[in-house]
Every structure is written in C-alpha cells, then in structure tokens.
C-alpha cells in the first residue's frame, strides 16, 4: 500500500518544497482507499486558468516509480511533465499513481524529475511551457547500477574509475597536471578542443567520500552555443547502487554542489519503500 515517507526524509532546503511534500503526505492512501488530492502549486492569490493544459491534466497524485525494493519513489506531480504523460490515442494518464499496492507496482528501468532554481520548485503554471529555461535542472535519469562499478579499473560511471580512464593511457582527454580551481572542483581543459569545454572533478559529498565529474562549457560561448550546459553522470553506492545523470544551464555552475545535494534530498524524501525492504531487488533493470 502507498505509504508516506519516514519523518527524517522530509528535511529539504526550502519552505515551499516542505509544504509541497507535506501536502503529498496528506494525500497518502488510507485503509478506506480515500485520499485528499494534491493541489497545484500556485502563488498567493494566483488563480489557475481552467482552460490551460496544466489545469486540465493535473493528476492530483504522485507518480509511483519502483526502481528497487528499497527505492520506490512517489514523485509529486509538479516535478515531472504530467501533462505529457498521456496516452497518444486515449489521452489517459500513463503514470502509475495511488491507490495501488506497492508489491503490484512493476519495476522501472529509470526515474527522472525536474526542478527549478532558485528554490527547487517544480513545474508551475508560469514555467511549464518554457522550452529553454535557464533556471531548470533536469534529472535525466536515476537508474539501478551494479556495485561492481566500484571495483578497481571497472567499467561504468564510478567517478574515480572514470577519472583514471580519461586522465591516463590511450583515452587520456586532458593533462592532469594542468587545472583551474572552480567552485570546489578541479577543472581540466579538454585536449583536441579550442578551450570551450572543461572536465571538472571533485568531491560531491565529503561525508560519504563520493565524487563526480562535471562536463562544463567555458565562456565566452560560441554563437551556436545558445544554451550552454553543464552535465554529469555518475555512480553512487547509495541504495545498493545507482547511476544518476543531471544537467542544467551554465549560469547555475556556482550552485552545482547545492543542486546535487538537493537531488539526493528529494530522492530520500520521496522514497516510500518499506524500511525492511532488501537492498537487492529480484530484478535489476539495465542502465540506460
């Protein structure tokens, strides 16, 4: 049965999001299968246009995504493109939503969501139609990945192994002795480029001793780079092994650490898996 997140999972960095998550918890399914629908996130005094796609397709319930037995996400509607998750012919919502038993929820290969700076809000009636939004952070996917990625010299996206591959040998992409310090990362100019891109490496979580590699574009940007991005894809041993990829506009580079930390705060807060669930799942989907 759909359950609300544990208490300490609700610690997120901004008050509007805390309120949104509290609303999500109030919509948890009871034994009578009755629930209170979540309301769209509106500014004080704002009235939602009933004819808008946002209003017409607002589901009022979180999307349920089961990545592992110990990681089942209940993603609030505003953090994914709910208006686009419709069957092309019938127009019906294609996401799994409560009420439903969690043991009947199929395993998914990946999950993703979107948040917006400065306060890590989701899609709102004001921003959901913007194709190019510099405040947007796209978590392209979160996917189960094997713990074997952490073995020395193993393939995969474990950052220390990644860094070793691209800093030495035949796949060397930069000179490891030449770098700039930028916002807590060491950034290396990529070889065979014109100085327009750098590979940045450093700790993303000091408590867990975890790292990431961030691929950034370097100003001044070429005219054809109309939307310069920073991107990352890395492995974390959390939840028994996950691979995560996210991207955002280069204007947000100074906040990369805060962005990355908030992603994990949401993952922890939205996880409704039973506390006794095993780390390993019977079925481990392949990484995309």
C-alpha positions in Angstrom: 0.0 0.0 0.0 1.2 3.5 -0.7 2.8 4.9 2.4 4.1 8.3 3.3 7.8 8.9 3.7 9.5 8.5 7.0 9.8 11.6 9.2 13.5 12.4 8.7 13.1 12.2 5.0 11.2 15.4 4.9 14.2 17.6 5.6 14.6 19.7 2.4 16.2 23.1 1.9 13.3 25.3 1.1 10.0 26.1 2.8 7.7 25.9 -0.3 9.0 22.4 -1.0 8.5 21.3 2.6 4.9 22.5 2.2 4.5 20.7 -1.1 5.8 17.5 0.4 3.6 17.9 3.4 0.7 18.1 1.0 1.9 14.9 -0.6 1.9 13.1 2.7 -1.6 14.3 3.4 -2.6 12.5 0.2 -1.4 9.1 1.4 -3.8 6.3 0.9 -5.7 5.1 4.0 -7.3 1.8 4.7 -10.6 3.1 3.2 -8.8 3.9 0.0 -9.9 7.5 0.3 -7.4 10.3 -0.3 -7.1 14.1 -0.5 -6.0 15.3 -3.9 -2.8 17.4 -4.0 -3.4 20.9 -5.3 -1.4 22.7 -8.0 1.4 24.9 -6.7 0.2 28.5 -7.0 1.5 31.8 -5.9 -0.6 33.6 -3.2 -3.7 35.0 -4.9 -2.9 33.3 -8.2 -5.9 31.7 -10.0 -5.3 28.7 -12.3 -6.7 29.1 -15.8 -9.2 26.2 -16.0 -8.7 26.0 -19.8 -4.9 25.6 -19.5 -3.3 22.2 -20.2 -1.8 22.4 -16.7 -5.3 22.6 -15.1 -6.9 20.0 -17.4 -4.3 17.3 -16.8 -3.3 18.0 -13.2 -3.4 14.5 -11.7 -3.5 15.4 -8.0 -1.5 12.3 -7.1 2.2 11.5 -7.1 3.8 9.3 -9.8 5.0 6.0 -8.3 8.2 4.6 -9.7 9.7 1.4 -8.4 13.4 1.2 -9.1 14.3 -1.4 -6.4 12.6 -3.0 -3.5 14.3 -0.4 -1.2 13.7 2.5 -3.6 10.1 3.3 -4.6 9.7 7.0 -5.4 6.4 8.9 -5.0 7.2 11.9 -7.2 4.9 14.9 -6.7 3.1 15.8 -9.9 4.8 19.2 -10.3 8.2 17.6 -10.6 7.5 15.8 -13.8 5.8 16.6 -17.1 2.4 15.2 -16.0 0.6 17.0 -18.9 2.8 15.0 -21.4 2.4 11.6 -19.7 -0.7 10.8 -21.6 -1.6 8.0 -24.0 -1.4 9.4 -27.5 -4.8 8.0 -28.5 -7.0 8.0 -25.4 -5.4 10.9 -23.5 -5.3 8.8 -20.3 -2.6 9.3 -17.7 0.2 6.7 -18.3 1.9 7.1 -14.9 1.3 4.7 -12.0 -0.4 6.6 -9.2 -2.1 5.7 -5.9 -4.2 4.0 -4.8 -2.3 0.7 -5.6 -0.3 -1.9 -3.6 3.4 -1.4 -3.8 4.0 -5.1 -4.3 1.9 -4.9 -7.5 4.0 -2.0 -8.9 6.3 -3.1 -11.7 10.0 -2.4 -11.7 11.1 0.5 -13.8 14.4 0.9 -15.6 14.7 4.5 -14.6 13.1 7.5 -13.0 13.6 11.2 -13.6 12.3 14.6 -12.5 12.8 18.3 -13.0 13.3 21.2 -10.5 13.8 24.9 -10.9 16.1 27.4 -9.2 16.3 29.4 -7.1 14.0 27.5 -4.6 14.0 24.0 -6.3 10.3 24.2 -7.1 8.7 22.0 -9.8 6.7 22.9 -12.9 4.3 25.7 -12.2 1.6 27.3 -14.4 4.1 30.1 -15.0 7.1 28.0 -16.2 5.8 24.7 -17.6 5.6 25.9 -21.2 9.1 27.4 -21.3 11.2 25.4 -23.7 14.5 27.0 -22.7 14.5 27.8 -19.0 17.9 28.7 -17.6 16.6 28.0 -14.1 15.7 24.4 -14.9 17.6 21.4 -13.6 16.8 18.2 -15.4 17.5 14.9 -13.6 17.6 12.9 -16.8 17.5 9.6 -15.1 18.1 7.7 -11.9 18.8 4.0 -12.6 19.9 0.9 -10.7 23.5 0.1 -11.3 25.7 -2.8 -10.1 28.1 -2.3 -7.1 30.8 -3.9 -9.3 31.3 -0.5 -10.8 33.3 0.4 -7.7 35.9 -2.3 -8.3 39.3 -1.0 -9.3 39.5 -0.2 -13.1 36.0 -1.5 -13.6 33.9 -0.1 -16.5 31.0 2.1 -15.7 30.4 5.6 -14.2 32.1 5.3 -10.8 33.9 8.7 -10.8 37.4 7.6 -9.5 37.5 4.9 -12.2 36.2 7.4 -14.8 38.8 9.9 -13.9 41.5 7.3 -14.1 40.5 6.3 -17.6 40.3 9.8 -19.0 43.5 11.2 -17.3 45.9 8.5 -18.4 46.6 6.0 -21.1 45.2 5.9 -24.7 41.9 7.5 -23.7 43.6 10.5 -22.0 41.4 13.6 -22.5 43.4 16.2 -20.6 46.7 16.9 -18.9 46.1 16.0 -15.2 48.8 18.5 -14.1 47.1 21.5 -15.6 43.8 22.6 -14.0 41.9 25.5 -12.6 40.0 25.6 -9.2 36.4 26.4 -9.8 33.7 26.3 -7.1 35.4 23.4 -5.2 36.3 21.4 -8.4 39.5 20.9 -10.3 38.7 21.8 -14.0 40.9 20.5 -16.8 40.9 21.8 -20.4 39.9 19.0 -22.8 42.5 18.2 -25.4 41.6 18.5 -29.1 39.2 21.3 -28.2 39.5 25.0 -28.6 39.3 25.7 -24.9 35.5 25.8 -25.0 35.0 22.8 -22.7 36.4 21.6 -19.4 36.2 18.4 -17.3 35.8 19.2 -13.7 36.4 16.6 -10.9 36.0 16.7 -7.1 34.1 15.6 -4.1 30.3 16.0 -4.3 29.7 14.6 -0.7 32.5 14.8 1.8 30.6 12.8 4.4 30.3 9.8 2.1 33.6 10.4 0.3 31.8 10.5 -3.1 33.0 12.3 -6.2 31.6 13.4 -9.5 32.8 14.5 -13.0 31.1 17.6 -14.3 31.4 18.4 -18.0 31.2 22.2 -18.5 31.2 24.7 -21.3 33.6 27.7 -20.9 32.8 31.3 -21.8 32.9 33.2 -24.0 30.5 30.9 -25.7 30.4 30.5 -29.5 27.3 31.9 -31.2 26.0 28.4 -31.9 26.1 27.6 -28.2 22.8 29.3 -27.5 22.1 27.2 -24.3 25.4 26.3 -22.7 25.0 23.4 -20.4 26.8 21.6 -17.6 26.2 17.8 -17.4 27.2 14.9 -15.2 26.6 11.2 -15.0 28.0 9.2 -12.0 27.6 6.1 -9.9 26.8 6.2 -6.2 26.6 3.2 -3.8 23.5 4.6 -2.1 20.5 2.2 -2.1 22.8 -0.6 -3.2 24.0 1.1 -6.4 22.5 3.9 -8.5 23.6 5.8 -11.6 22.3 9.3 -11.9 22.6 11.9 -14.7 21.6 15.6 -14.4 22.1 18.8 -16.4 21.5 22.5 -16.1 22.4 25.8 -17.7 26.0 27.1 -17.1 24.6 30.1 -15.2 24.0 27.6 -12.4 27.5 26.3 -12.2 28.3 28.2 -8.9 25.4 26.2 -7.3 26.4 22.7 -8.6 27.0 21.3 -5.2 23.7 22.6 -3.8 21.9 21.3 -6.8 23.4 17.8 -6.5 22.7 17.7 -2.7 19.1 18.7 -3.3 18.6 15.9 -5.8 19.5 13.4 -3.2 17.4 15.1 -0.6 14.4 14.7 -2.8 15.2 11.0 -3.6 15.4 10.3 0.2 12.2 12.3 0.9 10.2 10.7 -1.8 11.2 7.1 -1.1 8.2 5.2 0.3 9.7 1.8 0.2 9.2 -0.3 3.4 12.1 0.2 5.8 12.6 -3.6 5.9 13.0 -3.9 2.1 16.1 -5.7 0.9 18.8 -3.6 -0.8 19.0 -6.0 -3.7 15.9 -6.5 -5.9 14.8 -9.7 -7.6 15.0 -7.9 -10.9 17.8 -5.4 -11.6 17.0 -3.3 -14.7 19.8 -2.5 -17.0 21.4 1.0 -17.0 20.2 3.1 -20.0 
